[in-house]
Structures are given as C-alpha cells and as structure tokens.
C-alpha cells in the first residue's frame, strides 16, 4: 500500500484578524449608541410642545365662545367640548402646569433637551425634577 499524505486544509482566521474585527464592531456599536441617546429626549420634548400648542388653541376657542372672554379657572373645563382629553407628559404621565389669571394664562411643561427650553420661565414651577433641564412655556397671545 502506498503511503498517502493527508493534506490538511488550514484555512481560517488568525487571532489578530479576529481581534481587529471585534474591535471595529465594538467601536461602531459605541458610536451608534452615543448618537442615539438624545433621540428619545427630543421625541418626548416634541410631543410636549405639540401638546401645549394644542392646549393653547383649545384655551383660545374657550375664551372666544364664553361670555366675559376669560380663560377657564381649571384646565379640566376644556374636556370634552374643546379638547378630547387632557394631554399628559409622555415620560411621567402627569398633567402639564396651567396657571390662569382672568384674561391671561401660563402653561408649562418640563423638557429634557436643552434646545427645547423657553428663556422666560416666569409662572412655571420653580423646582425641576431630576432628568429635566428646563421648561417650555406658552402664554396667551
């Protein structure tokens, strides 16, 4: 019988190639994670701003349709005739602040992204909860 030499197929990745590949994947994962951390905050802030603007429109309709031309003493007066339901904060589920003063009002929402804050926060609650950077505020026009 003939001695047959068995040819071993030595194909595969070296340890260096594996380490380089894993490092590249890890760096790409970290970059993606860092770039998407603010997306949730901006989305919730956009919802808060839209909620306050919708509430402001409902308040103006209430003022025009009621005798005396004043804003309601409670935001609950808008439901169900002027707004389907009171908007709530998307993160905490709490109501937005509303401070009526006869022919004027201030409505505020806490925001998580610094780019969504109002510069004038007079009338908003002074204490910010943890994780919030400021307020978004609307007043009557």
Rosetta constraint file for C-alpha pairs under 8 A:
AtomPair CA 13 CA 17 HARMONIC 6.11 0.50
AtomPair CA 13 CA 18 HARMONIC 6.60 0.50
AtomPair CA 14 CA 18 HARMONIC 6.45 0.50
AtomPair CA 15 CA 19 HARMONIC 6.25 0.50
AtomPair CA 16 CA 20 HARMONIC 6.16 0.50
AtomPair CA 17 CA 21 HARMONIC 6.18 0.50
AtomPair CA 18 CA 22 HARMONIC 6.13 0.50
AtomPair CA 19 CA 23 HARMONIC 6.08 0.50
AtomPair CA 20 CA 24 HARMONIC 6.25 0.50
AtomPair CA 21 CA 25 HARMONIC 6.31 0.50
AtomPair CA 22 CA 26 HARMONIC 6.12 0.50
AtomPair CA 23 CA 27 HARMONIC 6.18 0.50
AtomPair CA 24 CA 28 HARMONIC 6.24 0.50
AtomPair CA 25 CA 29 HARMONIC 6.17 0.50
AtomPair CA 26 CA 30 HARMONIC 6.28 0.50
AtomPair CA 27 CA 31 HARMONIC 6.26 0.50
AtomPair CA 28 CA 32 HARMONIC 6.20 0.50
AtomPair CA 29 CA 33 HARMONIC 6.12 0.50
AtomPair CA 30 CA 34 HARMONIC 6.16 0.50
AtomPair CA 31 CA 35 HARMONIC 6.20 0.50
AtomPair CA 32 CA 36 HARMONIC 6.32 0.50
AtomPair CA 33 CA 37 HARMONIC 6.38 0.50
AtomPair CA 36 CA 40 HARMONIC 7.83 0.50
AtomPair CA 37 CA 41 HARMONIC 7.86 0.50
AtomPair CA 38 CA 42 HARMONIC 6.25 0.50
AtomPair CA 38 CA 113 HARMONIC 7.80 0.50
AtomPair CA 39 CA 43 HARMONIC 6.16 0.50
AtomPair CA 40 CA 44 HARMONIC 6.22 0.50
AtomPair CA 41 CA 45 HARMONIC 6.13 0.50
AtomPair CA 41 CA 112 HARMONIC 5.75 0.50
AtomPair CA 41 CA 113 HARMONIC 6.09 0.50
AtomPair CA 42 CA 46 HARMONIC 6.07 0.50
AtomPair CA 42 CA 112 HARMONIC 7.54 0.50
AtomPair CA 42 CA 113 HARMONIC 6.23 0.50
AtomPair CA 43 CA 47 HARMONIC 6.37 0.50
AtomPair CA 44 CA 48 HARMONIC 6.28 0.50
AtomPair CA 44 CA 90 HARMONIC 6.17 0.50
AtomPair CA 44 CA 91 HARMONIC 7.31 0.50
AtomPair CA 45 CA 49 HARMONIC 6.17 0.50
AtomPair CA 45 CA 111 HARMONIC 5.67 0.50
AtomPair CA 45 CA 112 HARMONIC 6.68 0.50
AtomPair CA 45 CA 113 HARMONIC 7.04 0.50
AtomPair CA 45 CA 116 HARMONIC 6.79 0.50
AtomPair CA 46 CA 50 HARMONIC 6.18 0.50
AtomPair CA 47 CA 51 HARMONIC 6.05 0.50
AtomPair CA 47 CA 90 HARMONIC 7.38 0.50
AtomPair CA 48 CA 52 HARMONIC 6.26 0.50
AtomPair CA 48 CA 89 HARMONIC 6.53 0.50
AtomPair CA 48 CA 90 HARMONIC 7.42 0.50
AtomPair CA 48 CA 109 HARMONIC 6.60 0.50
AtomPair CA 48 CA 111 HARMONIC 7.67 0.50
AtomPair CA 49 CA 53 HARMONIC 6.23 0.50
AtomPair CA 49 CA 109 HARMONIC 7.78 0.50
AtomPair CA 49 CA 136 HARMONIC 6.99 0.50
AtomPair CA 50 CA 54 HARMONIC 6.12 0.50
AtomPair CA 51 CA 55 HARMONIC 6.16 0.50
AtomPair CA 51 CA 87 HARMONIC 5.98 0.50
AtomPair CA 52 CA 56 HARMONIC 6.06 0.50
AtomPair CA 52 CA 107 HARMONIC 7.13 0.50
AtomPair CA 52 CA 108 HARMONIC 7.57 0.50
AtomPair CA 52 CA 109 HARMONIC 7.59 0.50
AtomPair CA 52 CA 138 HARMONIC 7.10 0.50
AtomPair CA 53 CA 57 HARMONIC 6.36 0.50
AtomPair CA 53 CA 138 HARMONIC 7.55 0.50
AtomPair CA 54 CA 58 HARMONIC 6.39 0.50
AtomPair CA 55 CA 59 HARMONIC 6.15 0.50
AtomPair CA 55 CA 83 HARMONIC 7.54 0.50
AtomPair CA 55 CA 87 HARMONIC 7.95 0.50
AtomPair CA 56 CA 60 HARMONIC 6.29 0.50
AtomPair CA 56 CA 138 HARMONIC 7.36 0.50
AtomPair CA 56 CA 139 HARMONIC 7.86 0.50
AtomPair CA 56 CA 140 HARMONIC 7.44 0.50
AtomPair CA 57 CA 61 HARMONIC 6.33 0.50
AtomPair CA 58 CA 62 HARMONIC 6.17 0.50
AtomPair CA 58 CA 78 HARMONIC 6.98 0.50
AtomPair CA 58 CA 82 HARMONIC 5.42 0.50
AtomPair CA 58 CA 83 HARMONIC 6.27 0.50
AtomPair CA 59 CA 63 HARMONIC 6.19 0.50
AtomPair CA 59 CA 71 HARMONIC 6.48 0.50
AtomPair CA 59 CA 72 HARMONIC 7.62 0.50
AtomPair CA 59 CA 78 HARMONIC 7.36 0.50
AtomPair CA 59 CA 82 HARMONIC 7.92 0.50
AtomPair CA 60 CA 64 HARMONIC 6.27 0.50
AtomPair CA 60 CA 71 HARMONIC 7.68 0.50
AtomPair CA 60 CA 140 HARMONIC 7.80 0.50
AtomPair CA 61 CA 65 HARMONIC 6.15 0.50
AtomPair CA 61 CA 82 HARMONIC 7.31 0.50
AtomPair CA 62 CA 66 HARMONIC 6.13 0.50
AtomPair CA 62 CA 71 HARMONIC 6.82 0.50
AtomPair CA 62 CA 72 HARMONIC 7.51 0.50
AtomPair CA 62 CA 78 HARMONIC 7.30 0.50
AtomPair CA 62 CA 82 HARMONIC 6.95 0.50
AtomPair CA 63 CA 68 HARMONIC 7.99 0.50
AtomPair CA 63 CA 69 HARMONIC 4.84 0.50
AtomPair CA 63 CA 70 HARMONIC 5.25 0.50
AtomPair CA 63 CA 71 HARMONIC 5.25 0.50
AtomPair CA 63 CA 72 HARMONIC 7.65 0.50
AtomPair CA 64 CA 69 HARMONIC 5.85 0.50
AtomPair CA 65 CA 69 HARMONIC 7.57 0.50
AtomPair CA 66 CA 70 HARMONIC 7.47 0.50
AtomPair CA 69 CA 103 HARMONIC 7.23 0.50
AtomPair CA 70 CA 102 HARMONIC 5.43 0.50
AtomPair CA 70 CA 103 HARMONIC 4.84 0.50
AtomPair CA 70 CA 104 HARMONIC 7.58 0.50
AtomPair CA 71 CA 100 HARMONIC 6.70 0.50
AtomPair CA 71 CA 101 HARMONIC 7.77 0.50
AtomPair CA 71 CA 102 HARMONIC 6.08 0.50
AtomPair CA 71 CA 103 HARMONIC 6.06 0.50
AtomPair CA 71 CA 104 HARMONIC 6.86 0.50
AtomPair CA 71 CA 105 HARMONIC 7.25 0.50
AtomPair CA 72 CA 77 HARMONIC 6.39 0.50
AtomPair CA 72 CA 78 HARMONIC 7.86 0.50
AtomPair CA 72 CA 100 HARMONIC 7.07 0.50
AtomPair CA 72 CA 102 HARMONIC 7.96 0.50
AtomPair CA 73 CA 77 HARMONIC 7.81 0.50
AtomPair CA 73 CA 100 HARMONIC 5.91 0.50
AtomPair CA 73 CA 101 HARMONIC 7.88 0.50
AtomPair CA 73 CA 102 HARMONIC 7.78 0.50
AtomPair CA 74 CA 98 HARMONIC 7.87 0.50
AtomPair CA 74 CA 100 HARMONIC 7.58 0.50
AtomPair CA 75 CA 86 HARMONIC 7.98 0.50
AtomPair CA 75 CA 98 HARMONIC 6.85 0.50
AtomPair CA 76 CA 86 HARMONIC 7.38 0.50
AtomPair CA 78 CA 82 HARMONIC 5.01 0.50
AtomPair CA 78 CA 83 HARMONIC 5.75 0.50
AtomPair CA 79 CA 83 HARMONIC 5.29 0.50
AtomPair CA 79 CA 84 HARMONIC 5.90 0.50
AtomPair CA 79 CA 85 HARMONIC 5.83 0.50
AtomPair CA 79 CA 86 HARMONIC 7.00 0.50
AtomPair CA 80 CA 84 HARMONIC 5.05 0.50
AtomPair CA 80 CA 85 HARMONIC 6.63 0.50
AtomPair CA 86 CA 95 HARMONIC 7.50 0.50
AtomPair CA 87 CA 95 HARMONIC 6.78 0.50
AtomPair CA 87 CA 96 HARMONIC 7.59 0.50
AtomPair CA 88 CA 92 HARMONIC 7.96 0.50
AtomPair CA 88 CA 93 HARMONIC 5.15 0.50
AtomPair CA 88 CA 94 HARMONIC 5.37 0.50
AtomPair CA 88 CA 95 HARMONIC 4.83 0.50
AtomPair CA 88 CA 96 HARMONIC 6.56 0.50
AtomPair CA 89 CA 93 HARMONIC 4.74 0.50
AtomPair CA 89 CA 94 HARMONIC 5.38 0.50
AtomPair CA 89 CA 95 HARMONIC 6.24 0.50
AtomPair CA 89 CA 96 HARMONIC 6.81 0.50
AtomPair CA 89 CA 109 HARMONIC 7.82 0.50
AtomPair CA 96 CA 107 HARMONIC 7.04 0.50
AtomPair CA 96 CA 108 HARMONIC 6.12 0.50
AtomPair CA 96 CA 109 HARMONIC 5.40 0.50
AtomPair CA 97 CA 107 HARMONIC 5.51 0.50
AtomPair CA 97 CA 108 HARMONIC 5.25 0.50
AtomPair CA 97 CA 109 HARMONIC 6.60 0.50
AtomPair CA 97 CA 124 HARMONIC 7.37 0.50
AtomPair CA 97 CA 125 HARMONIC 7.76 0.50
AtomPair CA 98 CA 105 HARMONIC 7.15 0.50
AtomPair CA 98 CA 106 HARMONIC 5.81 0.50
AtomPair CA 98 CA 107 HARMONIC 4.41 0.50
AtomPair CA 98 CA 108 HARMONIC 6.66 0.50
AtomPair CA 99 CA 105 HARMONIC 5.55 0.50
AtomPair CA 99 CA 106 HARMONIC 5.16 0.50
AtomPair CA 99 CA 107 HARMONIC 6.36 0.50
AtomPair CA 99 CA 123 HARMONIC 7.35 0.50
AtomPair CA 100 CA 104 HARMONIC 6.14 0.50
AtomPair CA 100 CA 105 HARMONIC 4.24 0.50
AtomPair CA 100 CA 106 HARMONIC 6.47 0.50
AtomPair CA 101 CA 105 HARMONIC 5.62 0.50
AtomPair CA 104 CA 139 HARMONIC 7.16 0.50
AtomPair CA 104 CA 140 HARMONIC 5.75 0.50
AtomPair CA 105 CA 139 HARMONIC 5.58 0.50
AtomPair CA 105 CA 140 HARMONIC 5.93 0.50
AtomPair CA 106 CA 123 HARMONIC 6.32 0.50
AtomPair CA 106 CA 124 HARMONIC 7.53 0.50
AtomPair CA 106 CA 137 HARMONIC 6.99 0.50
AtomPair CA 106 CA 138 HARMONIC 5.95 0.50
AtomPair CA 106 CA 139 HARMONIC 4.72 0.50
AtomPair CA 106 CA 140 HARMONIC 7.27 0.50
AtomPair CA 107 CA 124 HARMONIC 7.49 0.50
AtomPair CA 107 CA 137 HARMONIC 5.73 0.50
AtomPair CA 107 CA 138 HARMONIC 5.38 0.50
AtomPair CA 107 CA 139 HARMONIC 6.45 0.50
AtomPair CA 108 CA 124 HARMONIC 5.81 0.50
AtomPair CA 108 CA 135 HARMONIC 6.28 0.50
AtomPair CA 108 CA 136 HARMONIC 5.62 0.50
AtomPair CA 108 CA 137 HARMONIC 4.43 0.50
AtomPair CA 108 CA 138 HARMONIC 6.52 0.50
AtomPair CA 109 CA 135 HARMONIC 5.48 0.50
AtomPair CA 109 CA 136 HARMONIC 5.30 0.50
AtomPair CA 109 CA 137 HARMONIC 6.59 0.50
AtomPair CA 110 CA 128 HARMONIC 7.36 0.50
AtomPair CA 110 CA 132 HARMONIC 6.33 0.50
AtomPair CA 110 CA 133 HARMONIC 7.56 0.50
AtomPair CA 110 CA 134 HARMONIC 5.79 0.50
AtomPair CA 110 CA 135 HARMONIC 4.43 0.50
AtomPair CA 110 CA 136 HARMONIC 6.32 0.50
AtomPair CA 111 CA 116 HARMONIC 6.59 0.50
AtomPair CA 111 CA 117 HARMONIC 6.65 0.50
AtomPair CA 111 CA 132 HARMONIC 5.54 0.50
AtomPair CA 111 CA 133 HARMONIC 6.15 0.50
AtomPair CA 111 CA 134 HARMONIC 5.56 0.50
AtomPair CA 111 CA 135 HARMONIC 5.47 0.50
AtomPair CA 111 CA 136 HARMONIC 6.54 0.50
AtomPair CA 112 CA 116 HARMONIC 7.83 0.50
AtomPair CA 112 CA 131 HARMONIC 6.46 0.50
AtomPair CA 112 CA 132 HARMONIC 4.42 0.50
AtomPair CA 112 CA 133 HARMONIC 5.37 0.50
AtomPair CA 112 CA 134 HARMONIC 7.10 0.50
AtomPair CA 113 CA 117 HARMONIC 7.40 0.50
AtomPair CA 113 CA 132 HARMONIC 7.51 0.50
AtomPair CA 113 CA 133 HARMONIC 6.48 0.50
AtomPair CA 114 CA 133 HARMONIC 6.00 0.50
AtomPair CA 114 CA 134 HARMONIC 7.02 0.50
AtomPair CA 116 CA 135 HARMONIC 7.76 0.50
AtomPair CA 116 CA 136 HARMONIC 6.54 0.50
AtomPair CA 117 CA 133 HARMONIC 7.69 0.50
AtomPair CA 117 CA 134 HARMONIC 5.45 0.50
AtomPair CA 117 CA 135 HARMONIC 5.12 0.50
AtomPair CA 117 CA 136 HARMONIC 4.98 0.50
AtomPair CA 118 CA 134 HARMONIC 7.54 0.50
AtomPair CA 118 CA 135 HARMONIC 5.98 0.50
AtomPair CA 118 CA 136 HARMONIC 5.01 0.50
AtomPair CA 118 CA 137 HARMONIC 6.10 0.50
AtomPair CA 120 CA 137 HARMONIC 7.83 0.50
AtomPair CA 121 CA 135 HARMONIC 6.65 0.50
AtomPair CA 121 CA 136 HARMONIC 7.76 0.50
AtomPair CA 121 CA 137 HARMONIC 6.65 0.50
AtomPair CA 124 CA 135 HARMONIC 7.39 0.50
AtomPair CA 124 CA 137 HARMONIC 7.58 0.50
AtomPair CA 128 CA 132 HARMONIC 6.29 0.50
AtomPair CA 128 CA 133 HARMONIC 7.30 0.50
AtomPair CA 128 CA 134 HARMONIC 6.95 0.50
